[in-house]
Amino acid sequence: MNTLAVVGLVGRIVAVFSLLMAVPLAFALAEHDPAEQAFLISAGVTAGTGLVIALATRHQRRELLPRDGFLLVTLTWTVLPAFGALPLMLAIPGLSFTDAYFEAMSGLTTTGATVLTGLETLPLSVNVWRCFMVLVGGMGIIVLVVAILPLLGVGGAQLFKSETAGPIKDQKLTPRIAETARGLWTVYFVASLACFGAYRAAGMGWADAFMHMCSTMGLGGFAAYDASFGAFQSPAIEAVAVCFMTLAGINFALYFVAWRKRSLRLIWRDVEARSYFLLMAAAVVVVAVYLHLQGVYPSFGESLRHAAFNVVSIATTTGYATVDYAQWPIFAPVFMLFLCSFATCAGSTGGGIKLVRSLLMLKQARLELTRVVHSRAVVPVKLGGTLVAPQVMSSVIAYMLLYGTTMVLATLVLLLSGLDLVTASTAVIACINNTGPGLGQVGPAGNFQGLSDFQTWVCTASMLLGRLELVSVLVVFTGSFWRR
């Protein structure tokens, strides 16, 4: 495997990444905020580094092999947060590289966990950069670059397969992979514009509407205020957030196909999307009724309002909050964290194992129960009337094993480092599922600032593993990956 060819492409991606800093820089220039210099320096360093790497490896260009795609995805998602952290370190006095890298990784992986406090006092451009990284990471920076890889003379099919979430990755929406990537980003861009306009109409200012649009569509949960959405105290703004968080949790490929065929019925006919809507509605009702019966709020209407926002926020792995839901009776926050592990659809901007995997595992479990009674029965696994190939089921089972093992090991490591059980376990759940807040020390009223550097790096690695669905990263560390 020609590693230099992959490194060269990473250099070109880094150079492209530097152009994204023009967005927060524009806000800095418009507001005359002190972070202007930080973004100018960071953009120059990022562009210069990327170009040097690209030029040094310019003779190593060739068509990517499947293994190259996995290595490129892992390297890109490891390297980009380092450059995304540069303006944060330069603009925020005393911010360490560990915390800055964690914040940038949280943004690009759409996790939304933060180590920062006093968000209202930060320069506007810094908050814009944090949220804009969520928007970019939402659909995947690699998918974005795949749309322009033909211009660089490199094929992109392997990258798209490595980056796309979910167990069924080989289905193409269009004959050309670059056209598919552009189509997905077009849908994403149009939905983001609609979200921005809805926030503005609901009463947000222009800057707030832009920042929260970014973290809503990316399901990343970064906010411009320490109180998150509780700072607005607006049912209208909360309703807009609930609507677009729910929409962003659906496979964007379905929107693309529905637009091409001019029919929204295709979305409801999809078994995963239909199950997603039903699950969200049922979860909101369950938590609302539970809060009302427990007397947490004086009326059912208020219980429904807070349940709808916070359940959808956590279940879709966004991570916004309107109240400190950690103070609710324990069933509600634990149930919400349980949902974030699997509720979103494959192909959405959400994290977790994806609902389609859960549906397949349930069907497999039902099949095994049937075989206990009828040992000779031949009952194939079907999803939406379509026969699921044995190799797909094998990959799902393997993924679930890796997911559970990683979750347990990361929790044990944090416990060994001195964290309490609630904080350690929910921090891992929140990071691997790219949700953001957990419970205990890292709950909605706190953040990850109090963790040691070692604990912060464990959570950072968990975010990376979760965003790239474990296999794409772990396969790079196997001996067979590097052998011919």
C-alpha positions, 0 to 999 in steps of 0.5 A: 500500500502506497501510504504516501499517496494517502498522506498527499491527499490528506494534505490537499484536504487540509488545504481545502479545510483552511478555506472554511475558516473564511466563514468565522473570519467574515464574522470577526471582520464584521463584528471587529472582534479580537479573534480576527488575528487568530483566524488569519494565522490559523488559516495561513498555517493550515493552508501552508501545511496542507500545500507543503504536504501535497507538493512533497507527495505530488508524484505519488498520485494514483487511484485509491484502493479500498484499504486506502479509503479506510486509512484516509478517513481515519487520518483525515478525522484525526488530523483536521481537529488539530487544525480546527483547534488552532483558532480556539487556542489562539483566541481563548487565553489559557486553553490547552491543546488537549481541550482545544483538540477535544472541542474541535473533535467534538464539533467535527464529529457532531458530538457537542460535548464542550470544555468551555464555559462563559460561552456568552463572553467568547468572541462571536467568531469563535462560537461561529467556528465551533458551530460551523465545524458541526455543520461541516462534520454533519454530513461528513467532511470526506463526503464533501471532498468526494464531490471534488475529488474528480477535479484532483484526479482521484476516485472517490467510491472507496471513501464514500463507502468508508464514510457513509453510516450504516450497515448497507453502504453499497447502494448508489443513488446515482451512477457517479459517486461524485454526483451522489455526494453533491446531491446529498450536500444539496439536500443538506444545504437546502434543509439548512437554509430552511432551518436558518429561516425558521429560527430567524422567523421564530425570533432569533437574531441573525448570528444566533440563527446561523450558529444554531442552524449549524448545530441543529442540522449537524445534530451537534448541540453546540450553543452560543450560551451556557444555558443552551436553548434554556437561554431563549425561553421561547416555545416557538424557537423550541418548536423549530428546533424539535422539527429540524432535529427530527428531520435531520435524524432521517437518512438524507438519501431518502430526501434525495430520492424523494426529491428526484421522484417528487414523492414524500411517500417514499420516506414513510414507506421506508421501514427505518424512517417509519420506525423512527417517527413512531419511536420518537412520538412514543418516547415523547409521550412516555416521558411527558406522562411520566413527568406529569405523574411525578409532579415535576411540572404543574401542567401536562402541557408544560411537561409535554413541552420540555419532554418533546424538546429534551427527548428529541434532542438527546435521542437524535444525539443533538445534545441541546437542553432547555432545563437540567433534565438530570434533576428529573426522576432518574428514569427519564434521563436514563431512558433518554440516554438509552434512546441516543444509542440507537434512535437515529437513522443510517445516513442521517447526521446522528450518531449511535448504532443506527435504528436499522441495526437495532431492527435487524438485531431484533429480527435476528433475535426473533428468528433465533427464538423461532428456531428454538421451537422449530429447529428445522424452520428456514426463516430468512431475515427480511427488512421492509420485505427485502431479504437481508443478505447473510453477510450484512447480518454478520457485519451487524453482529460483529459491529454490535460486539465491537460497540459493546466491547468498546463501551465497556473498556472505555468505561473501565478505563475512566473508572480506573482514572478516578471518575465515578460510575455515573460520570464515567459510564454516561460520558462514554455513552455520550461520546461514542454515540456523539450525543454530548452531555451525559449525567453526573459531572458531565450532565446538562448543567456541567460539561467536560471541563473538570476531566483530567487530560487523560480522561479528556483524551479517552473521551476524544478517542471515543468520539472519533470511534463513534463517528467513524463507526468503530470498524473504519478506525479499528481495521487500520490497527490490524496486522492484516490491514498492512499485509499484502 
